[in-house]
């Protein structure tokens, strides 16, 4: 089972967003189960669970984990193909965000468009690398900082911009034979507060 899979196909996205199917995916991410076992967990008839499992299987969201005999019946044990799923903007290709349409470094909506492009591009790269049976060279940095004031945040952004811009200028070789272009995305946004359990 993969840790995360990107859903690019619109039909697979629609299938995964059905509340019952999303619940079945969550149950199967915890471990393999048969339609009969899932029926008891989600409170639905086995036949209805089977119907939903077939839809998920058609779109590659669940797969056969094994079979077992139970009396005169052979039960299919299914498992989720990933522990979690992300829907790529490619699933809504005609209306996916385009960060080149409106560039504003201080806009939250532009940051969201950049994030969507990141999901789309890295999802497509993962798919291509898997088909080619190659590793994908990526890097990510994630951290948190508490600013004492808006002025400190502005100074941080200014220094961050200057530092990253200097690194880009130092290492960018647009005419290098055999070189490969890489995209750099750096984001600063407020941290979401943890929600209190109800």
C-alpha positions in Angstrom: 0.0 0.0 0.0 1.3 3.4 -0.9 1.3 6.2 1.7 -0.5 8.7 -0.7 -1.8 8.5 -4.2 -2.9 11.3 -6.5 -6.2 10.9 -8.3 -6.0 12.5 -11.7 -9.0 10.9 -13.4 -12.3 12.8 -13.1 -14.4 9.6 -12.8 -12.1 8.2 -10.1 -12.3 11.5 -8.2 -16.1 11.4 -8.4 -16.1 7.8 -7.1 -13.8 8.6 -4.2 -15.9 11.6 -3.1 -19.1 9.6 -2.6 -19.5 9.5 1.2 -20.1 5.8 1.5 -17.1 5.0 -0.8 -14.9 7.4 1.1 -15.9 5.6 4.3 -15.1 2.2 2.7 -11.7 3.6 1.6 -11.0 4.7 5.2 -11.9 1.2 6.5 -9.8 -0.6 3.9 -6.8 1.7 4.6 -6.8 0.2 8.1 -6.5 -3.3 6.7 -8.0 -5.8 4.2 -11.6 -6.8 4.6 -14.4 -8.6 2.8 -17.7 -7.1 1.8 -19.4 -9.0 4.6 -16.9 -7.6 7.2 -17.3 -4.1 5.8 -21.1 -4.4 5.8 -21.0 -4.8 9.6 -18.6 -1.9 10.1 -20.6 0.6 7.9 -24.1 -0.6 8.6 -25.0 -1.5 5.0 -26.2 -4.7 3.3 -23.3 -6.8 1.9 -24.7 -6.5 -1.6 -24.6 -2.7 -1.4 -21.0 -2.8 -0.1 -20.1 -5.1 -2.9 -21.5 -2.7 -5.5 -19.4 0.2 -4.0 -16.3 -1.9 -3.8 -16.6 -2.8 -7.5 -16.8 0.8 -8.4 -13.7 1.6 -6.3 -11.9 -1.4 -7.8 -12.7 -0.3 -11.4 -10.9 3.0 -10.7 -7.9 1.5 -9.0 -8.7 2.8 -5.5 -9.0 -0.7 -4.0 -7.4 -4.0 -5.0 -7.7 -7.7 -4.2 -5.6 -8.6 -1.2 -6.5 -12.2 -1.2 -9.3 -14.7 -1.0 -10.6 -17.0 1.8 -13.1 -19.9 1.9 -16.0 -19.4 4.3 -18.3 -22.4 4.1 -19.3 -22.9 0.4 -18.4 -19.3 -0.5 -15.0 -17.7 -1.4 -14.7 -14.3 0.0 -12.6 -11.6 -1.7 -10.5 -9.6 0.8 -10.0 -6.1 -0.5 -7.5 -3.4 0.5 -7.1 0.3 -0.3 -4.3 1.0 -2.8 -3.1 3.9 -0.6 -3.4 5.1 3.0 -4.6 8.5 1.7 -5.6 10.1 -1.6 -5.2 13.6 -3.0 -7.4 14.8 -5.9 -5.3 16.5 -8.6 -6.6 19.7 -10.3 -6.3 17.5 -13.5 -9.6 15.9 -12.4 -11.1 19.3 -13.2 -8.8 20.2 -16.0 -11.0 22.8 -17.7 -11.2 24.9 -14.5 -8.0 24.0 -12.7 -6.1 27.0 -11.2 -3.5 28.7 -13.3 -1.0 30.7 -11.2 0.4 32.4 -14.3 -3.0 34.1 -14.9 -2.5 36.4 -11.9 0.7 36.8 -10.1 0.6 38.4 -6.6 3.1 37.2 -4.0 0.9 38.5 -1.2 -2.3 36.9 -2.4 -3.6 33.8 -0.6 -5.5 32.8 -3.7 -2.3 32.9 -5.8 -0.7 30.7 -3.1 -3.6 28.3 -3.4 -3.1 28.2 -7.2 0.6 27.5 -6.7 -0.3 24.7 -4.3 -2.8 23.2 -6.8 -0.1 23.3 -9.5 2.3 21.6 -7.1 -0.2 18.8 -6.5 -0.9 18.5 -10.3 2.8 18.5 -11.4 4.2 16.2 -8.6 1.2 13.8 -9.1 2.0 13.6 -12.8 5.7 13.1 -12.1 5.0 10.3 -9.6 2.8 8.6 -12.2 5.4 8.9 -14.8 8.2 7.8 -12.5 6.2 4.7 -11.4 5.5 3.7 -15.1 9.3 4.1 -15.9 10.2 2.3 -12.7 12.5 5.2 -11.7 12.9 7.3 -8.6 11.8 10.8 -8.6 14.2 13.4 -7.2 12.4 15.9 -5.0 13.0 17.9 -1.8 10.6 19.6 0.6 11.2 21.7 3.7 8.5 22.3 6.2 8.7 24.3 9.4 7.0 26.8 11.6 8.0 30.2 13.0 6.3 32.6 15.3 6.7 36.2 14.4 6.6 38.8 17.2 5.1 41.4 14.8 3.9 42.1 11.2 7.2 44.0 10.7 9.2 40.9 11.7 7.2 38.8 9.2 7.8 41.4 6.5 11.5 41.4 7.2 11.6 37.6 7.2 9.9 37.5 3.8 12.3 40.1 2.4 15.4 38.1 3.6 13.9 34.8 2.4 13.2 36.3 -1.0 16.7 37.7 -1.2 18.3 34.4 -0.1 16.4 32.2 -2.4 16.8 34.6 -5.3 20.6 34.6 -4.7 20.6 30.8 -4.7 18.6 30.7 -8.0 21.0 33.1 -9.6 24.1 31.1 -8.4 22.9 27.7 -9.6 20.7 28.5 -12.6 22.4 27.3 -15.8 19.8 27.6 -18.5 22.2 26.6 -21.3 23.6 23.5 -19.6 23.5 20.5 -21.9 21.7 17.6 -20.2 20.5 19.9 -17.4 16.9 19.6 -16.1 14.6 22.4 -15.1 13.3 22.3 -11.5 10.5 24.4 -10.0 10.9 26.0 -6.6 7.9 27.0 -4.5 8.3 28.7 -1.1 5.3 29.6 0.9 4.6 31.4 4.1 1.1 31.3 5.6 -0.4 31.4 9.1 -0.6 28.0 10.9 -4.1 26.6 11.3 -5.1 26.3 14.9 -5.8 22.7 16.1 -9.5 22.2 16.4 -10.8 21.2 19.9 -12.4 17.7 20.0 -16.2 17.9 20.5 
